[in-house]
Structures are given as structure tokens and as C-alpha cells.
Amino acid sequence: MTEADPVIPVPPPTTSAPALRIAGLRKSFGDKIAVENLDLTVPSGSFYGLVGPNGAGKTTTLSMATGLLRPDAGTIEILGTDVWRDTVTAKSLVGVLSDGVALFDRLTGEQLVTYHGLLHGMDRETVAQRTADLLELLDLQEAGGILVVDYSAGMTKKIALASALVHAPRLLVLDEPFESVDPVSAANIRDLLAGYVRGGGTVIVSSHSMDLVQRMCDHVAVIGSGRLLAAGTTDEVRAGSTLEDRFVELVGGRHTTEGPAWLHTS
Ligand SMILES: Nc1ncnc2c1ncn2[C@@H]1O[C@H](COP(=O)(O)OP(=O)(O)OP(=O)(O)O)[C@@H](O)[C@H]1O
């Protein structure tokens, strides 16, 4: 699949508001401050990367941004709709692939995608057509009749992505979409997402692959310890070096030793 048109037409914009606007976002778990005073604006039509070290607050931020986790403070708007005041409208605008949220895995892959489509109020015929398209695009045709509980990690990721896409959302929020996915499927997913953005959609993707984010995303935000460290176009943020080098510079934490002596066999 190359230079593909968007598989699913993205509804035309009805607002000039950014795809996502976050202001003053905070979240603590007990004494642990996971997200601290975070401001972030994701322009409509962008392919936005969110990067940060383990425990930086990416999943917490994306969960709050998509109506899955209530913030302690701050506002979040998706295309001008306040996520926590008008959650139903906001959720209709967004497709979410979450890290670690359980799927209804006693359904087959086909049933799971169909369920998500029906949940969004789509008619059965459209849901069936789109489900078939998505299963084909994600190389899951043969697995469509198998229970999701029996899927591999990569297949589970792909069926969750299909479920997030079936209602043709205006904004797609993907937490670690390429984790466990084989290189061919990853390339197919990248083409699918690029086509989706060309068709007017917005993608936010969190990833630990700096190389992938640098190649794929036109904007990037770096977060560390729950705070925004840098944000802008990918070229602005990497400022002449590679995103990986810039990331290490911003985040720190590189160890200069080769580990304890007992790890060295000779
Ligand atoms: N439900 C929770 N209860 C307690 N602490 C939590 C909870 N969820 C997240 N945290 C803490 O909040 C911080 C941010 O976690 P988060 O999962 O958002 O990081 P992340 O950037 O997605 O990390 P990773 O790249 O490792 O997935 C971490 O210190 C984590 O331990």
C-alpha cells in the first residue's frame, strides 16, 4: 500500500480551532505528580509526535486528553469542544488507541471493530464495509474470525487501531501504536496514517522511536517529569541535530559507565 488515499474519508472541518488544546493540565497520583501545568496546542492537520522518557507522563496526558482520565486541573479542548464538559461530543471526534486499556477480548476481531462502529451510532452496512476495509488494510483478514484474546501483541495493537478508526474520527490519538508491530505492518500503518493526515485528519502519536517520529511527524513535543520541555515543528525542536540527540540533551539521564563489573564476563 503506497500513496494511498485515506481509507476512510475524514469529515470536513466545522471549526478553525486546533485539533487539541491543553492548558494548565495537572494530575497527581498520591504524592506523585505525573503531569504538572502542561500547555500544548496541536494544530489541525498535523502529524504530531509526543516523546519523553519512561514515566514522563505521556500516557497520563493522552488519557486525560481523550476523556479516559479526569484531570486534577486544567482544560482540554478537542476541535473547540471541552472534553470534560461535553465528553460525548468530544469522544465522537476522536479515535483512541490506549496503552494498557483492556479490550473486549472475548469478541472476535471483526466483532470488536463492528462493536466500536455501532457504539458510535453508525449503520450496520457502513460498519460492515469499513470493518472489511480495515481488516484487509491491517492484514487481519484471516484473523477476523479469531477471538482477540488469542491474538499476538502486534495483532492486538492492529485490531485496537482498526477500532479507533472505524468511525472516521477527525483526531486520532495513538499511544505507542508501533510497539510489537512487525516492520511490514508498521509500514502499512504509517502509510494509512499519512493518508489520513493528507485527507484532513490529525494524528497524535506517542513513541520511543526518535527515528520514526523524526521521519513521520511534522510536529513534536518533548515532555519530561510531567512538564513540557520543547514543542514545535520537528525541525524547530531538533534545531539542526537529530531528534534523538536533542531528546537526550533535553531529557538528560545518559549513563557514562558500562555497568557494574559483575556484568562483564571478561
Ligand atoms: N494509575 C496510576 N497510579 C499511580 N501512579 C501512576 C498511575 N499512572 C501513572 N502513574 C505514574 O505517573 C507517572 C507518569 O506515568 P505515564 O504512564 O504517564 O508515563 P509515560 O510517559 O507514558 O511512560 P512510558 O514511556 O514508560 O509508558 C509515572 O511516574 C507513573 O508511575
The ligand as a MOL file (V3000), in Angstrom:
LIG
                    3D

  0  0  0     0  0            999 V3000
M  V30 BEGIN CTAB
M  V30 COUNTS 31 33 0 0 0
M  V30 BEGIN ATOM
M  V30 1 N -2.6720 4.8180 37.9970 0
M  V30 2 C -1.5260 5.2800 38.4850 0
M  V30 3 N -1.2730 5.2190 39.8120 0
M  V30 4 C -0.1160 5.6860 40.3140 0
M  V30 5 N 0.8700 6.2460 39.5680 0
M  V30 6 C 0.6770 6.3180 38.2590 0
M  V30 7 C -0.5220 5.8410 37.6370 0
M  V30 8 N -0.4270 6.0700 36.3060 0
M  V30 9 C 0.7680 6.6500 36.0900 0
M  V30 10 N 1.4230 6.8040 37.2500 0
M  V30 11 C 2.7540 7.4250 37.4380 0
M  V30 12 O 2.7290 8.6560 36.7240 0
M  V30 13 C 3.9640 8.8520 36.0580 0
M  V30 14 C 3.7010 9.0380 34.5680 0
M  V30 15 O 3.2920 7.8030 34.0310 0
M  V30 16 P 2.8910 7.6350 32.4970 0
M  V30 17 O 2.3770 6.2300 32.3280 0
M  V30 18 O 2.0050 8.7290 32.0940 0
M  V30 19 O 4.3170 7.7950 31.7710 0
M  V30 20 P 4.7210 7.5290 30.2540 0
M  V30 21 O 5.4360 8.7530 29.7930 0
M  V30 22 O 3.5530 7.0900 29.4460 0
M  V30 23 O 5.7690 6.3570 30.4410 0
M  V30 24 P 6.2220 5.1150 29.4650 0
M  V30 25 O 7.0060 5.7380 28.3470 0
M  V30 26 O 7.0830 4.2960 30.3620 0
M  V30 27 O 4.9830 4.4000 29.0040 0
M  V30 28 C 4.8460 7.6520 36.3980 0
M  V30 29 O 5.6760 8.0050 37.4710 0
M  V30 30 C 3.8560 6.5860 36.8290 0
M  V30 31 O 4.4290 5.7300 37.7850 0
M  V30 END ATOM
M  V30 BEGIN BOND
M  V30 1 1 1 2
M  V30 2 1 2 3
M  V30 3 2 2 7
M  V30 4 2 3 4
M  V30 5 1 4 5
M  V30 6 2 5 6
M  V30 7 1 6 7
M  V30 8 1 6 10
M  V30 9 1 7 8
M  V30 10 2 8 9
M  V30 11 1 9 10
M  V30 12 1 10 11
M  V30 13 1 11 12
M  V30 14 1 11 30
M  V30 15 1 12 13
M  V30 16 1 13 14
M  V30 17 1 13 28
M  V30 18 1 14 15
M  V30 19 1 15 16
M  V30 20 2 16 17
M  V30 21 1 16 18
M  V30 22 1 16 19
M  V30 23 1 19 20
M  V30 24 2 20 21
M  V30 25 1 20 22
M  V30 26 1 20 23
M  V30 27 1 23 24
M  V30 28 2 24 25
M  V30 29 1 24 26
M  V30 30 1 24 27
M  V30 31 1 28 29
M  V30 32 1 28 30
M  V30 33 1 30 31
M  V30 END BOND
M  V30 END CTAB
M  END
